[in-house]
Amino acid sequence: MASEINMPGPVCLIENSDQQLAANQEALDILSAIKQPVVVVAIVGLYRTGKSYLMNKLAGKQEGFSLGSTMQSHTKGIWMWCVPHPQQPGHTLVLLDTEGLGDIEKGDNQNDCWIFALAVLLSSTFIYNSIGTINQQAMDQLHYVTELTDLIKSKSSPEQSDIDDSANFVGFFPNFVWTLRDFSLELEANGKSITPDEYLEKSLTLSKVTNEKTESFNKPRLCIRKFFPKRKCFVFDRPAGRKQLSKLETIPETELSAEFVEQVEEFTSYIFSSSDVKTLSGGIKVNGPRLQSLVLTYVNAIQSGGLPCMEDAVLTLAQIENSAAVQKAIEHYEEQMNLKVQLPTETLQELLDLNRPIEREAIEIFMKYSFKDVDQKFQKELGALLDAKRESFINKNMDVSSARCSDLLRDIFGPLEEEVKQGTFHKPGGYSLFLQRKQELEKKYDETPGKGLQAEEMLKKYFKSKEDVGDTLLMMDQSLTEKEKEIEVERIKAKAFETTNRELREMQMRHARMMEEKEKSYQESKREKQLTEKMEQERKELMAEQDRIVSLKLKEQEKLIEGFQNESRKLHQEIEKIKSIYTMTPSLNSLRQKNMLDMISDIHMLKPMCLTENTEMQLVINQEALGYLSAIKDPVVVVTIVGLYCTGNTYLMNKLVEKERSWCHKHNYA
């Protein structure tokens, strides 16, 4: 796998040509081959601020992403470099370098907004790179963060219209890292040294004054605080003289500022140790194919004039992966059945006993690879396919058995047929001799193993096809009187009738056994239990995610309380609304109990009613009774009673519903 992901250099992931964004197929193919979880680190910032240098360092290379040395942005679109994660074995580090924002040649900055939004959506760590200090100009240049609410949707159609859609952003958004290049200030406040993180938090302090000017001042700061609760800041000294900056990738580290080299080392160490695997709603870990799907979904939404929607992206991904999970499960079922089941089996029960654990394994595979199976669509599809595959194996088992029995009958009874042709039995006593020979061969057939469950049926068909041979020999046998021949004919008929009845009973028993086995297979495979556990797990993950969002908002609220009471109150309202929604979300058990009570109340009729009316010798269905039937969702056991009038039918039915008097008893013969 390492050879697949260790790219020698970056490739363009999302092209930006003539202000149109398009996913690059070469990069998508690379992502599709990465089966490991991915840690996605994206960097954005104004052009010519040294973004690419930091990304090359994260790739462990001196060069790779284009640095450029002019007033033009060298990186166009979003470029990708996938390398083995240096500190997390079995993980891939995906580095995304974006074209410089605010390029003087662009004119229109709409694509800058989309590049910024895509970097946020695709990454698990989002780096904003800028030159100098965090002042109002730096905040104004970060206006893209204030436009995210106009560029991104968290839900395709938010059900809670009173909750701002952006309130859910914190559950999807990456960690935020602000890198300040060529930083020249002393990190001090009130005469005391402060850390870069404290400097960032101080820079994000909101103004308490309320007017149009302070609203503009507060907006980018408030958006950063709300959308990116986990924040980090790094400051970098100027690495070298101005003339050397144009060839930074070729300068040995020994010729760079020692402070700068140390700061870069601290930065890369933090990114490697603190950047998480890209994770979607519900705790879904992203790998290469999933990241590929996200890229396509978001870019296609932008191309079509819509807004990238995080919920749509997850549901699209779920459709793809659940369909693949069904296919994996079915492939496993077929492979194991072909490997472990030797056809024909002697009995149907033997085949079903072999089928049951394999079917259970297939369902477990589906559960392992599926998620967010809305309305259990794919679960039901898998169940239907497994039923069909089982029926196919049952039919194949019968076909193989029939073919084997046909060959065996031909081998065993072939010599007898030849003797009949040669007239061996065309003599007095020949019929008895024929029957004796036939019984010997039948015994040989019965004792031959490996015939399968069609052995009796195929023997019966064979004898049926040769009935005229026996009849002819019987009529030709001169040693038998006419009376003896009549008796023999009746004996043959009686035996045939007995055989037919026995086979009918066996067929009914086989059918009943098959239905019982299907139910047993269904119960033992624990489809319902597995589904319930999966749903419960996803519900817990959703609740945990909401708890995390609330926790992050509570922490941000605490920070805001001292400096900005109004925004603190807004955050408090968001928290309470989210809590109220998920407090009202019942557990699966309580839902089941409610549904059961609803069901019981629906079907607990106080008295019988007419289902089919007989008026003037015309049958009419009673709509009220049909209404009751339509409300019953459980399987029904239907007990019907018929008989002559005044024979006690009604009494028995009242006993079945445990009532003394429900159906009307007739006391006369009218």
N, C-alpha and C positions, 0 to 999 in steps of 0.2 A: 504493500500500500504506500510505503514511504516514497518509492520511485514514482508513483502516480501523482503524488501531491507536491513533490519537490521541484517546482517550476524553476527553470534557469533564470527567468525574468518575468516582469509583469506583462499582462495583456489587457486590452481594453474590455471592460465588462459592459459598460453602457456608453454607447457612442453619442456624441453631440455634434450633429452635422446639420448646418443650416437651421440652427435653433430647433432641431427635431431630435428627440431622444429615442434610441433604439438599442435593444439588447444584442450583444455580439454572440453569435452561435458558438464560436470557438471557446469563449470563456464559459458559456453555459455547459458545453460538453465536458470541460475540465471539472466543473462543479458536480456534474452528475456522476463522476467517477469517485468522488470523495465520500466514503461511507462513514467516516469518523465524525464525531461532534465538531462543530466549528466555533472558534472564538473570532469574532469579526470586529476589527478595529478600523474605523474610518476617520479621516482627517479632512477638515475644511478650513478655509481661511482666505483672506485676500491674496491675490496673485503676488508672486515674488516675496513671500514671507518665510520661505524655507520649509514648507510642509514636506516636500519630497525627501529632504535630507533625513528628517526624523523617521520617515517610513522605511527608508533604506536601512537605517540602523536597526529598526525592529525586525527587518528581514535578515539581519546579520551580514549585510553586504555594504561595501563602500559606495557602490553605484547600482542602479537598476531603474527606479523611478526617475524620470527626467527632471533635472534640477533647473536647467536654463539659466541664462545670465543676462537677459535683456528685460525691457519693460513690457514684454508680451508673456501671456500665460502659456507655458509649454504643455501642461497636461490638459487634454480636452476630454470632457465627459468624466467617467469614473473608471479608473484602472485598478486591476486586481492582481495580487501576488499571493499565492497559496504556498506556505512553507510548513514543515513539521513544527509543532509547538515546542519551543526550547525547554519548557519546564513541565509540560503536561503530556506524558506519553499517551499515544492513542488519540490525540487531538490534533486538529489542523488550525493553524493561525492564518486567517484570511485578512490581508491588508488591503484597504481601499483608499486610494489616493484620488482626490477630486481636483477638477480644474479650478484655477484661482477665481475667486469671486471678485466682481467689480472690474473685470478686464475692460480697459478703455476702448477696445475694438468692438465690444459686443453691442453697445447702445442699449438694447433691451435687457433688463435684468431678470425677466421671468424665468429663464432657464436656470439662472443662479438659484432662484427660490426652489425649483424642482430638484436641483443637485443637492442642495442643503437638506431638503425633506427626505430624499432617498437615502442620503448618508445616515440620517437619524433612524429611518425605518429599518435599514439593513444591518445596522451595527449593534454590537453589545457594549462597546466602548466608543464614545464619540469625542473626538479631539477637535477643539477650536483653536486655531493657531493665529496669533496676531503679533504685531510689532509694538514694542514699547510698553506703556503702562495701561491699566484699566481706568480710562477717563471717559468723559461723556462722548468724545468722538469714537472711542472704541465701542461703547455701547450702541451708538447710532449705527456703526458699521455692522453690528450684530442684529440689525432690524429683522433679519430672516427668522429669528426665533419667535418674534411677535406675530409672524404671518403663518406659523404652523397650523393654527386653528382654522385657517382658510384653505390650507393645502392638504390636510390629513383628516380622515374620519376614523374613529375607533370602532364604530358600529355602522352597519349598512343602513339600519333604520332604527335609531334609538327609541326604545319603548318608553323610557322615562324622560319625557320631554322637558320636565322641570330641572333635570340635571344636565349641566353643560357637558357636551360630548367630550370636550378636552379634559374633563375631570378624570377620564379613564386613561389619559396619555401616560401617566406615571407608571401604570402597570405594564406598558409596552416599551417605554423609552429606555435608551441605554444610559450607562454611567457617563458623566460629563467631565471632561478634562480640558482645562484652559491652559494652553502653553503660551507664555509671554517671551518673545524673542528680543534680543538686544535690550534687555531690561537694565536700567541704569539707576533706579531709585534704591535708597536704603530701606529695608523692610523694618520700619519703625512706626509706632503709634503711641502718642503721649509719652514719648521718651523711652519706650520699651520696645525691644525686638519682637517682631511677630513672624509667624511662618507664612509661606505663600498661601496656604489654605485660609489662614486668618485674614490675609490681605484680600483674598477673593470675597470672603463673607462680608468684610467691611465695605468692599466696593459694591456689594449687592444690597446694602442698607437702603431702605425706602425712605423717601421724604415724607414727613408728617403733614406738610402743608398740602391743602387740597385746592388745586386750580388747574387750568389747562396745561400750563407749563410743567408742573410737577407730575401730572398724569403721563405726559410724554417721557419724563425722566424715569418714572417708576415702572412703566410698562415692560421694557425689556428685562429689567431686574426681577420683576414679579414673575414673568414667564419662565426665566431660568430657575427661579426658586420652586415654582409649582411643577414644572415638567421634569426637572433634573434634581431630585432631592439628594442623590449621591454625587458629590462634586469634589474635584481635586484641582489644584493649581500647581504649575511648575514655572519657574523663571529661569531664563538662560542669559548668561552674559554674551556679549558680542564674541563670536568664535575667533575672529582674526581681523586683520585690516581690511579696508574696503576693497582694495584691488584683489586680495586673496579670496574674497567671498565668491567671485565669479567662477572659481575653480575649486570649490570646497571639497568636491568628491575625490579630487586627486591629491589633496594635501594630507600628509601623514598626521596622525593625531598628536605626535610629539611637537608639531609646529602650531597646533591650535592652543587656544587659551586653556590652561589646566582646569580652571573653574568650569568652563563650558563642557569639557570632556567629562568632568565629574557629574555635572548636572544632567548630561545626556544619559550617563550610566544609571543615575537615580531614576530618570524618567522611564527608560526601557525596563528596568527591574520592576518598577511599579506596574507597568502595562502587562508584563508577563505574569506577574503573581496575582494581580487583582482583577484582570479582565475575565468576565464570566463567559461560559458558553452561551451563544445566542439562544434565547428561550422565548417561546410564544405563550400566549394565554393558555392556562391549564397545565403549565409546566412542561410543555413539549420542547424537547431539545432539538435544535436544528443541526442537520448534517448537510453535506454538499447538495444532494438532490432537493432537499427542502429549501435551501437558500436559493437554488436555481428557480424553484417554483415562486418564491417570494419576488425575485427580480422580475420574472415574466408578468406576474399579476400586477405589480405596482407600475411597471413601465407601460403595460397595455392599457391600464386605467388612464394614465396621463395621455397616451397617444389618442385615446378615444374621447378626450375632453372631459373626463371625469376626475374624481379625486381618489387617490390611493386609500383603500379602506383596510384596516388591519384585520377586522373580523372576516371580511370577504377573502382575504389572503389565507387565513387559517382554514376557512371552510373549503376553499379551492384545494388547498393542500390535503385536507382530510378526504375529499372526494378521490383524489389521485391515490393516496396511500391506502385507503380502505378498499378500493377496487383491487389494488395490488395485493392487499392482505387476503382477500377472498381467493385470488388466483394462487397465492402461495399455499393456502390451506388446501385447496382442491388438488394442486400438484402433489402435495405431501400425501394426501389420502390415496390418490391413484398409484403413486410410487410404492407406498407401503402395502396396499392391497395386492398389487401385482407381485410384490416381493414375498409376502408372507402367506398368501392364500394360494394353495395348490388346488386347482380345479380339475375334476369336479369334487365337491364335498359329498360325503355320504348322506348328509341330512341338511335341511335348511338351517336347523339350529346351529350346526357346526359353523356354517358360513356367517351367521349373525353374531355368534360369539367371537369370531375373529374380527368382524367389522367394528364391533363396539369400541374397543380401545383405540383403534386407528381413527375412528370418527372423533373421539374425544381429543386425540392429539391434534387433529386438524383444527378443531375449535380453539384449542389453546394457542395455536400458531396465529389464528386470526386475531384473537384477543391481544396477543403480544404486539402485533404490528398495526392495529387499528386504533383510532381515537376520534372523538367527537362524531360518533355514528348517529347523526340526528334521526330520530324516530326509528332507530335500529334498522334502517333501510338495508345496509350491507349484511347485518346479522341475519335478517330474513332471507336475503339472497343466498347467503352461504347455506342456510338450513335447507332451502329448496334444492340447491345444487347437490348437497350431500344426500338428500332423499333420492334424487334422480340417479346419482352415481350408484347408490346402494341397489336400487331397482335394476340398474344396468348390470351390476355384478350378479344379482340373483338370476336374471334372464340368461346371462352368459354362462352361469353355472349349469343351468338347465340345458342350454344348447350343447355345451361340451359333453355333458352326461349323455344326451341323446345321441350325439355322434359316436361316442365311445361304445354305447350299447348296440347301436346299429352294426358297427364293425364286429363286435363280439358275437352277435346273433348270426351274422353271415358266416363267421368262422365256425361256430359250433353247430348250427343247423344246416350248413351247406351240404355236408355228406348225406344227411337224411333226405334233403330235397333231391339229391342225385339218385339215391336209392328209389325214391318214388318214381322218378322219371324212367328208371330202368325196369320198373314193374316188379320190384322185389316183394311188394306187399299185395300184388294182384293174385291172391290164392286164398283158399279157405283158411280162416284163422289169421289172415293177413292184417285185419283191422286191429286185433288185440296185440299183434306183434308191433304194429305201427305205434299204438298208444304206449306200449312198454318202452320202445326206443325213444319216443318223444319225452317221456317222463325222465329217462336217464339223462338226456341232453338238457332238459330243464333244470335238473338238479346240478349239473355241471355249470350251467349259466349262473344259478343262484350262488354257487360257492366261489365264483370268480370275483376277486376284490376289485375295487377301483371303478365301479360302474357309475357311482353317483346316485342322486336322488330320483333319476328318471328310469331306474332299472325295471321296476314293475310296469310302468306305463309303456315302455318300449316293448317289453315282452308281450304285453296284452295286445298292442298294435300288431306285432308280428303274428301272433296266433290268429288274430282277427283276419289278417290278410291271407292266411292259409286254411281258413275254415272249409272252403270247398274241397280241399284235398282230403280232409278227414271224412267229410260227408260222402265223397265219392267212394272212398275205401270201405266205408260202412255199408253202403248200398251194394257194393260188389262182393262183399264177403258172404259166400254161399253157406258157410257153417252156421250162420245166425238165422233164426227164424224171423218172420216179419214182426212178430210181437216183440222179440228181443231188440230188433232194430228200433221200433217205436219207443221202447223203454229207454234205449240209449240216447235217442234224440231228445226226449224229455229231460234226461239227466244232464245232457249238455246245456239245454236251455236253462235249467235250474241253476246250474253252476255259473253260467254267464250272468244270470240275474243276481246271484249272490255276490259275484265278483264286482258287478256294477255298483251294488249298494255299498259294498265295503269301500270301494274306491271313492264313492261320493262322501261317505263318512270321513275317510282319510283326508279328502280334499277340504272338507269343512274344518276339520281339526287343524290342517296345515294353515288354512287362512286365519283361523282364530289364533294359532300360535304365532303367526307372522305379525298380526296386529298387536298381540301382547308384547312381542319382541321389539316392535317399533316403539311402543310406549316405554318399555324397559330401557331400550337404547337411548331414548330421548331423556329419560329421567337420570340414567346413570351417566350420560354425557354431561349432565348438569348445565345444559345450555342456559336455562333460566338463571341458575345460581351464578354462572360465570358472567352473564350479562348484568345481573344485579350488582355483583362485586365491581365490575368495570364502571358502571354508572355511579356507584357510590364513591369509587376512587376519584373519578373525574369531578364529582360534586365536592369532595373534600379538597381537591386541588384548587377548584374555583374559589372555595371559601378561604383557603390559605392565601390565595392571591389577593382576594379582597382585604383580608386582614393585613397583608403586607402594604397594600395601598393606603389603608387607613392609618397604619403605623407611621408610614413615611409622611403622610399629611399632618399627623399629630406632631411629629418632630418639627416639621416646618412651621406649624402653628405656634409652637413654643418659641421658636426663634422670632416670629413676627409679633408676638404679644407685646413685647417691650417697645417696639418701634412703630407698629402700625396696626392699631386695634381694628380698623375697618376691614382690612384684608384678612385679619385673623378671624373675624366673625364670618366672613364668606367661606373661608376654609372649614370652619366649624360646621356651617350649614351643609357643605358638601359631604363632610364626614358623616353627619347625622342622617342625611338622605341615603347614602350608601349603606350605612348600618341598617336603616329601616327596611331597605329593599331586601337585604340578605338575611335579616332577622325573620322576615315574612316567608323566606324560602323554606318550605317544610322538608323534613328528611324523607327519604324513600319509604321508610316504615310508616311514618304518619300519613303519607300519601296513600299507601296501600290500605291502611286502616280506614281512611276516609272513603276511598273507592269501594271498599268492602261494605261499609255501612250504607253507602249510597245504593250499592247493588241490592243489598238485603231489603232496603226500604222500597226499592223499585219493584221487586218481585213478590213481596209479601202481600198477596191479595187476601182480602178479608172473606171473600166468598167467590164461588165460581161464576163465570159468565159465559154466554153463548159465543162460541167461536164460529160455527157455521150454522146459520139459521135455515130452517126448512119451512118455508111459507108457501102454502098452496102448491105443494110439490115442486117448489123451486128452491135451490140451494143458493144462499147468499152469505158472503163472508162479512163478519161483524168487524167494523173498523176499530172500535174501542179495544177489542181483544187483540187485534194486530198491533195496536199501539203498545200494549203491555209486552208483547213478544219482542218488539223492536228494541225495548229497553234492557232486555236480558242479554248480557255479553258473555256469560259463562256457557260452556257446553250444556246441552239439555238432555235429560233422560225422559223419554216420552212413554207413558204407560196409558194404553187405551183399553177400554172394556166394552164388549158388545154381548148381546144375548137377548132372549125373548123377554117381553115386558113382564114385570112382576116376578123376576127371578133373583132379586137381591143385588143387582149390579151396583146400585147407588150406595148401599150399605158398605160394600167392600171399598169403594172409592173414598167414602168418608173416613174409613179406618186408615187409609193410606195417608190422608192429610191430618190424621189424629184429631178428628172432629166427630162429635156425636151426631150432628145434624148440619149439613152444609148443602149437599145436593138434595133435592126434594124427593121424599119417599111417596110413592103412590099407594093409597089405601083402598082403591077400588079397581075395577076392571074396565073402566071407561077408556 
